[in-house]
Amino acid sequence: MIIDAHMHADTRPIENFKDIKMAGVEAVIACAHDPLEMKQSNVTIEHLNRIVYQEPKRIARHGVKLYAAVGVHPRAIPEDYTNVIKKLPEYMEEEHVIAVGEIGINSTAQLEQQVFVEQLQFADENNYNVIVHTPRTDKKEVTKTTIKLIDENINPNLVQLDHIDFSIVDMVIDKDYTLGITVQPEKMSVDDTVNMLDKYGFDKFVLDSDMSSAPSNHMSLPETKHSLELNGFKKSDINKVLYKNVVDFHNLKI
């Protein structure tokens, strides 16, 4: 079985979920992102309402279970973002809402850091997992600041640090985070992912498609599983990165 550890269901046609279900994906974790200009908190809240209350019913039509993560994405910070943070406890009461995310910083701008820290502290105080973004641009330098803010504000065992690639993996491989590899056309390819797992092992990683309105491959995780099998990796290791590590990190009941 496969669980996609980070994606954006609200951007994808229903046919994608039929395809991935037939390919072995049983569940997905849909995260908050930046589908619109989130200049005001009411727009962000409507976005989160869709993820939490509408998307689970929509994709269940093809037998895929949706878990949700909610928060203020660093590329979508409304002027009155505190209204969104005040709303988070209500969302977290829902059984299928399992994390605060996708949160993080996309640059080292002070506002991004402030909003990130407030959400980290909220999660830490309530023992909630967080799903943390790392950017494409200036990735190493921004990730250094991300690591600093994480280590100052939250139990690292609550952190899934995502979009790990070869430029930053050595910075975080010894941390107590769960590490997300995004198998996506503009991030890590299937071959890149296989090579990273071969070098660094399977114990710390989860895999995700991050499929969204950006260039995406909704079949990237089944394709990665297929490649790992063809390359002779143990079934137990493949199961770790595609299923077990996600279940253990989020304490899912599947």
C-alpha positions in Angstrom: 0.0 0.0 0.0 1.0 3.6 -0.6 0.2 6.8 1.3 1.1 10.1 -0.4 2.6 12.1 2.5 2.1 15.6 1.0 -0.1 16.8 -1.9 -2.8 19.3 -2.8 -6.0 17.5 -3.6 -8.0 20.6 -4.3 -6.0 21.3 -7.5 -6.4 17.8 -9.1 -9.2 16.3 -11.2 -11.1 13.4 -9.8 -9.7 11.1 -12.5 -6.3 11.3 -10.9 -7.6 9.7 -7.8 -9.1 6.8 -9.8 -5.7 6.3 -11.3 -3.7 6.3 -8.1 -6.2 4.1 -6.3 -5.8 1.5 -9.0 -2.0 1.9 -8.7 -2.1 1.2 -4.9 -2.4 4.6 -3.3 -4.8 4.1 -0.3 -4.6 7.5 1.3 -3.2 11.0 0.8 -2.3 13.9 3.1 -3.7 17.1 1.6 -1.9 20.3 2.8 -2.7 24.0 2.8 -1.0 25.9 0.0 -1.4 29.0 -2.2 -4.1 28.4 -4.8 -5.2 32.1 -4.7 -3.9 35.4 -3.6 -4.6 35.1 0.1 -4.6 38.8 0.9 -7.3 38.4 3.5 -7.9 35.7 6.1 -11.4 34.9 4.8 -9.9 33.6 1.6 -7.5 31.4 3.5 -10.2 30.1 5.7 -12.4 29.2 2.7 -9.4 27.3 1.3 -8.9 25.4 4.5 -12.7 24.7 4.7 -12.5 23.0 1.3 -9.6 20.8 2.3 -11.1 19.8 5.6 -14.8 19.5 4.7 -15.2 19.0 1.0 -12.2 17.2 -0.4 -12.5 14.1 1.7 -16.0 13.4 0.3 -14.9 14.2 -3.3 -11.9 11.8 -3.5 -13.6 9.1 -1.4 -15.7 8.5 -4.6 -12.7 6.5 -5.8 -11.9 4.9 -2.4 -9.0 7.1 -1.5 -8.8 8.3 2.2 -7.9 11.9 2.7 -6.1 13.2 5.8 -5.6 17.0 6.1 -3.0 19.4 7.2 -4.0 23.1 7.8 -2.0 26.3 8.3 -0.7 29.4 6.7 1.6 28.7 3.8 4.6 31.1 3.5 3.6 32.1 0.0 0.0 32.9 1.1 0.2 35.0 4.2 -2.9 37.3 4.6 -2.6 40.7 6.2 -4.8 39.5 9.1 -3.2 36.0 9.3 -3.8 35.8 13.1 -7.5 35.1 12.2 -6.4 31.9 10.5 -4.2 30.8 13.4 -7.1 31.4 15.8 -9.1 29.1 13.6 -6.6 26.2 13.6 -7.8 24.6 17.0 -11.2 24.2 15.5 -9.9 22.3 12.5 -7.6 20.2 14.6 -10.6 18.8 16.4 -11.5 16.9 13.3 -10.3 13.3 13.4 -8.8 13.4 9.9 -6.9 16.6 10.4 -3.5 15.3 11.5 -1.0 18.1 11.2 -0.3 21.8 10.9 1.0 22.4 7.4 2.2 23.1 4.9 4.0 25.8 6.8 7.6 27.2 6.7 9.5 30.0 5.0 10.0 30.6 1.3 12.6 33.3 2.0 14.2 34.8 5.1 11.7 37.6 5.2 10.8 38.6 8.7 7.0 38.2 8.3 7.4 34.7 7.0 9.6 33.8 10.0 7.1 35.3 12.4 4.2 33.4 11.0 6.2 30.2 10.9 7.3 30.6 14.5 3.8 31.3 15.7 2.5 28.1 14.1 5.5 26.0 15.3 4.8 27.2 18.9 1.1 26.4 18.5 1.9 22.9 17.3 4.5 22.3 20.0 2.2 23.4 22.8 -0.5 21.0 21.6 1.7 18.1 20.5 0.6 18.4 16.8 2.8 17.3 13.9 3.9 19.9 11.4 4.6 19.5 7.7 7.3 22.0 6.8 8.1 23.5 3.4 11.6 24.1 1.9 11.8 26.3 -1.2 13.2 25.9 -4.6 15.0 29.2 -4.6 18.0 29.8 -2.4 17.2 26.4 -0.9 20.3 25.9 1.2 20.4 29.3 2.9 16.6 29.3 3.6 16.8 25.8 4.9 19.5 26.9 7.4 17.1 29.4 8.8 14.2 26.9 8.8 16.3 24.5 10.8 17.2 27.2 13.3 13.6 28.1 13.8 12.4 24.5 14.1 15.1 23.7 16.7 14.2 26.8 18.8 10.5 26.4 18.8 9.2 22.7 18.5 10.0 19.2 19.5 11.9 17.9 16.4 10.1 14.6 16.6 6.9 16.4 15.5 8.5 17.7 12.3 8.2 16.4 8.7 10.7 18.5 6.8 9.7 18.3 3.1 11.1 18.7 -0.4 14.5 17.2 0.7 17.0 16.9 -2.2 20.7 16.4 -2.5 21.5 20.0 -1.8 20.2 19.9 1.8 20.0 16.2 2.8 23.4 16.3 4.6 22.2 19.3 6.7 19.2 17.3 8.1 20.0 13.6 7.9 21.1 13.5 11.5 18.2 15.5 12.9 15.3 13.9 14.6 12.9 15.0 11.8 11.0 12.8 9.5 12.3 13.7 6.0 10.0 14.0 3.0 11.2 13.4 -0.6 9.0 15.0 -3.2 8.9 13.0 -6.4 7.9 15.7 -8.9 9.1 16.8 -12.3 10.8 20.0 -11.0 12.1 18.5 -7.7 13.3 14.9 -7.3 12.9 12.4 -10.2 12.2 8.7 -9.6 15.9 7.9 -10.3 17.1 10.7 -7.9 14.8 9.3 -5.2 16.0 5.7 -5.7 19.6 7.0 -5.5 19.0 9.0 -2.3 17.3 6.0 -0.6 20.2 3.8 -1.7 22.7 6.2 -0.2 20.9 7.3 3.0 18.6 4.3 3.8 14.9 4.0 4.3 14.4 4.7 8.0 14.0 8.5 8.1 12.1 9.1 4.8 8.6 9.4 3.6 7.6 10.0 -0.1 5.2 12.4 -1.6 4.1 13.7 -4.9 3.3 17.3 -3.9 0.9 17.2 -6.9 -0.7 20.5 -7.4 -1.3 23.1 -10.2 2.5 23.1 -10.7 4.1 20.6 -13.0 3.2 17.2 -11.3 3.0 13.5 -11.9 0.1 12.0 -10.0 1.6 8.5 -10.6 5.1 9.4 -9.3 4.8 7.3 -6.1 3.6 4.1 -7.9 6.4 4.7 -10.5 8.9 5.0 -7.6 7.7 1.8 -6.0 8.0 0.0 -9.3 11.6 1.3 -9.8 12.6 0.3 -6.3 11.2 -3.2 -6.9 13.1 -3.5 -10.2 16.3 -2.4 -8.5 16.0 -5.3 -6.0 15.3 -3.3 -2.8 13.7 -5.3 0.0 9.9 -5.1 0.2 10.1 -4.2 3.9 12.3 -1.1 3.0 10.0 -0.1 0.2 7.0 -0.4 2.6 8.8 1.9 5.1 9.0 4.9 2.8 5.7 4.5 1.0 3.5 3.5 4.0 4.9 2.5 7.4 7.0 5.6 8.2 3.9 7.8 7.4 1.6 5.7 9.5 4.1 5.7 12.4 4.9 9.4 12.3 1.2 10.5 12.2 -0.1 7.6 14.3 -2.6 6.8 11.6 -5.3 4.1 12.2 -5.7 2.5 8.8 
